[in-house]
Amino acid sequence: MTQQSEMTELEHSSTTHDHNGCREKAIHTAEQLCSQRGVRFTPIRREVLELIWESHRAVKAYDLLDRIKPKAGTAKPATVYRALDFLLEQGLIHKVESLNAFIGCSFSDRRHEQLLLTCVQCHEVEERPGERVMEAIAKELEQAAFTMQRKAIEIHGICGRCAPTLMSS
């Protein structure tokens, strides 16, 4: 397990989790990566990323639109979808296919595959590197002579924070 994945795990499991720190780090990383790549991190793209990072829960595009409208009354669905497409393309967010929703990427500063753990109780989504899982899948794909186009694994269950409350009820 890498130091960053250990830190992410500890941050999420801590009862004193500083989510503002997560959001600030994500915005700072986005600014740096966009600058390095020579792409524009426009105010609407920034706003959408900030809204996605308001929590560790997946957010739907139309919920983002509803939250942007008070600030930018002219925002239309296409505006939000273009911003989401940009953020996905830059690896700053992930789409949670099973929920048709989006989460912030915890590892946007490096290329990686997605292992997303979604709690059915609190609805938070935790991104994990899952290196051993991904290596095992890569071996299976190789043996099957299957060429992958993209890979994301989503697992739905009960997170460590919610499990004790379910056991006590």
C-alpha positions as a printed Julia matrix, in Angstrom:
169×3 Matrix{Float64}:
   0.0     0.0     0.0
   1.41    3.39   -0.93
   1.84    6.21    1.54
  -0.8     8.28   -0.29
  -3.38    5.45   -0.23
  -2.66    4.86    3.47
  -3.16    8.55    4.12
  -6.42    8.63    2.15
  -7.69    5.63    4.08
  -6.82    7.28    7.39
  -8.34   10.6     6.33
 -11.64    8.95    5.41
 -11.79    6.82    8.54
 -11.0     9.66   10.9
 -13.88   11.21   12.8
 -12.03   14.53   12.58
 -11.86   14.41    8.78
 -11.03   17.85    7.35
 -13.08   17.8     4.17
 -12.2    21.42    3.38
  -8.62   20.2     3.1
  -9.72   17.59    0.54
 -11.51   20.22   -1.52
  -8.64   22.72   -1.34
  -6.11   20.05   -2.32
  -8.29   18.96   -5.27
  -8.65   22.53   -6.55
  -4.94   23.24   -6.12
  -4.04   20.01   -7.94
  -6.51   20.86  -10.74
  -5.0    24.32  -11.17
  -1.48   22.86  -11.36
  -2.37   20.05  -13.75
  -4.36   22.31  -16.08
  -1.5    24.82  -16.15
   1.06   22.06  -16.89
  -1.15   20.65  -19.65
  -1.92   24.04  -21.18
  -5.69   23.69  -20.76
  -8.06   26.27  -19.32
  -9.5    25.77  -15.85
 -12.42   28.14  -16.39
 -14.6    29.51  -13.57
 -17.47   27.14  -14.46
 -15.13   24.12  -14.5
 -13.77   25.19  -11.14
 -17.28   25.69   -9.75
 -18.38   22.22  -10.89
 -15.26   20.65   -9.36
 -15.82   22.51   -6.09
 -19.44   21.33   -5.96
 -18.39   17.74   -6.61
 -15.86   18.0    -3.79
 -18.4    19.34   -1.27
 -18.57   15.79    0.07
 -17.37   12.3    -0.68
 -20.79   11.42   -2.05
 -21.44   10.99   -5.75
 -23.4    13.86   -7.27
 -25.62   13.79  -10.36
 -25.28   16.29  -13.2
 -28.74   17.8   -12.68
 -28.05   18.26   -8.97
 -24.93   20.2    -9.97
 -27.01   22.31  -12.35
 -29.53   23.09   -9.58
 -26.69   24.18   -7.28
 -24.99   26.3    -9.94
 -28.11   28.17  -11.09
 -28.31   30.48   -8.05
 -24.73   31.57   -8.73
 -24.81   31.51  -12.53
 -28.46   31.87  -13.51
 -27.75   31.26  -17.19
 -26.21   27.82  -16.65
 -27.79   25.18  -18.85
 -27.42   21.38  -18.78
 -24.96   21.52  -21.7
 -22.76   23.89  -19.68
 -22.55   21.43  -16.8
 -22.03   18.44  -19.1
 -19.21   20.2   -20.96
 -17.52   20.99  -17.63
 -17.98   17.37  -16.51
 -16.53   16.09  -19.8
 -13.5    18.34  -19.34
 -12.98   17.25  -15.72
 -13.29   13.58  -16.72
 -10.88   14.05  -19.62
  -8.34   15.64  -17.3
  -8.72   12.85  -14.73
  -9.97   15.24  -12.03
 -13.23   13.36  -11.43
 -14.65    9.88  -11.98
 -18.06    8.78  -13.16
 -19.75    6.26  -10.89
 -21.53    4.4   -13.66
 -23.92    2.47  -11.43
 -25.24    5.74   -9.96
 -24.86    7.88  -13.1
 -23.09   10.36  -10.86
 -19.64   11.87  -10.3
 -17.02   11.99   -7.55
 -13.76   13.85   -7.18
 -10.61   11.9    -8.02
  -8.31   11.44   -5.03
  -5.34   10.51   -7.22
  -5.65   12.96  -10.13
  -1.92   13.68  -10.11
  -1.13   10.19  -11.41
  -2.5     7.65  -13.87
  -4.5     4.93  -12.15
  -7.44    2.57  -12.38
 -10.59    2.89  -10.36
 -11.81    0.83   -7.45
 -14.84    2.65   -6.05
 -16.44    1.56   -2.76
 -19.97    2.94   -2.35
 -21.7     2.74    1.03
 -25.4     1.98    0.62
 -26.06    3.48    4.05
 -24.34    6.91    4.0
 -23.8     7.03    0.19
 -20.18    8.08    0.43
 -17.86    6.79   -2.27
 -14.25    5.99   -1.45
 -11.71    5.69   -4.23
  -9.04    3.07   -3.62
  -5.98    2.25   -5.73
  -6.62   -1.51   -5.37
  -3.32   -2.38   -7.04
  -3.45   -6.12   -6.27
  -7.04   -6.37   -7.5
  -6.2    -4.53  -10.71
  -3.12   -6.7   -11.29
  -5.22   -9.86  -10.94
  -7.79   -8.52  -13.39
  -5.05   -7.53  -15.85
  -3.74  -11.13  -15.76
  -7.21  -12.49  -16.43
  -7.68  -10.1   -19.34
  -4.31  -11.11  -20.77
  -5.15  -14.81  -20.51
  -8.46  -14.16  -22.28
  -6.7   -12.1   -24.98
  -9.21   -9.38  -24.16
  -8.29   -5.8   -24.96
  -9.68   -3.48  -22.33
 -10.82    0.02  -23.25
 -11.41    1.24  -19.72
 -11.73   -0.29  -16.31
 -13.6     0.78  -13.22
 -14.72   -1.54  -10.48
 -17.6    -0.48   -8.3
 -18.48   -2.3    -5.13
 -21.58   -1.46   -3.08
 -21.75   -2.35    0.59
 -21.45   -0.91    4.09
 -18.47    1.29    5.02
 -16.51    0.99    8.25
 -18.2     4.06    9.73
 -21.74    2.76    9.14
 -21.16   -0.91   10.07
 -21.06   -0.28   13.86
 -24.34    1.66   13.75
 -26.06   -1.15   11.84
 -24.79   -3.77   14.28
 -26.05   -1.82   17.29
 -29.56   -1.34   15.91
